[in-house]
Amino acid sequence: QQQVKQSPQSLIVQKGGISIINCAYENTAFDYFPWYQQFPGKGPALLIAIRPDVSEKKEGRFTISFNKSAKQFSLHIMDSQPGDSATYFCAARRLLRDDKIIFGKGTRLHILP
Amino acid sequence: EAGVAQSPRYKIIEKRQSVAFWCNPISGHATLYWYQQILGQGPKLLIQFQNNGVVDDSQLPKDRFSAERLKGVDSTLKIQPAKLEDSAVYLCASSLGPSIHFGNGTRLTVT
């Protein structure tokens, strides 16, 4: 089965630091790459997403960097805050083909106060 | 805009019993998904509906799991009989376009 590989599995960052989570995908047919944030007891919520025709997208403190040739993308959280402590999932989706979406296994992020 | 509603929030059953989960998607969302999320893992798609038709159920264990979406709105997911390995959070989600909206899930514990 096609995979989306996410790393690291867990991450501890000091308040104010930069959190970086990486993902790699295998299939070039994916055309939409979202990141989801999940708090305990809640469902995942869309955080930010990018299409492969751009190399970077920024929304507030959250930035996606996308490398199409390497089939890799990453989430950067600038000025990380304790409220950012959550599990983050990357995903790859084939919107224009069969609308299949595959999730990474998640990264548990903990921001130290 | 109301979110995706799911019930119940928690369910504890013994193995070999049956259980059903209910989902009400966001109004107007044609696509509805059921995901299984085991602790420490990403969501795994069980079944995807487009209106009331099944788009993808390739990972649904059809010998024990069933799902329906009558009238293209609400949906139910049933497990019969349940196994210990079915213990997980069952997430319903809906979408209209690229954004998928998740409910808060039903946490199932099979003892």
HADDOCK unambig.tbl for C-alpha pairs under 7 A between the chains (distance, minus, plus):
assign (segid A and resid 41 and name CA) (segid B and resid 104 and name CA) 6.69 0.50 0.50
assign (segid A and resid 42 and name CA) (segid B and resid 104 and name CA) 4.51 0.50 0.50
assign (segid A and resid 43 and name CA) (segid B and resid 102 and name CA) 5.40 0.50 0.50
assign (segid A and resid 43 and name CA) (segid B and resid 103 and name CA) 5.43 0.50 0.50
assign (segid A and resid 43 and name CA) (segid B and resid 104 and name CA) 4.22 0.50 0.50
assign (segid A and resid 43 and name CA) (segid B and resid 105 and name CA) 6.25 0.50 0.50
assign (segid A and resid 44 and name CA) (segid B and resid 102 and name CA) 6.07 0.50 0.50
assign (segid A and resid 45 and name CA) (segid B and resid 101 and name CA) 6.72 0.50 0.50
assign (segid A and resid 45 and name CA) (segid B and resid 102 and name CA) 6.71 0.50 0.50
assign (segid A and resid 89 and name CA) (segid B and resid 42 and name CA) 6.88 0.50 0.50
assign (segid A and resid 103 and name CA) (segid B and resid 42 and name CA) 5.81 0.50 0.50
assign (segid A and resid 103 and name CA) (segid B and resid 43 and name CA) 6.46 0.50 0.50
assign (segid A and resid 104 and name CA) (segid B and resid 42 and name CA) 5.84 0.50 0.50
assign (segid A and resid 105 and name CA) (segid B and resid 41 and name CA) 4.80 0.50 0.50
assign (segid A and resid 105 and name CA) (segid B and resid 42 and name CA) 4.38 0.50 0.50
assign (segid A and resid 106 and name CA) (segid B and resid 41 and name CA) 6.31 0.50 0.50
assign (segid A and resid 106 and name CA) (segid B and resid 42 and name CA) 5.79 0.50 0.50
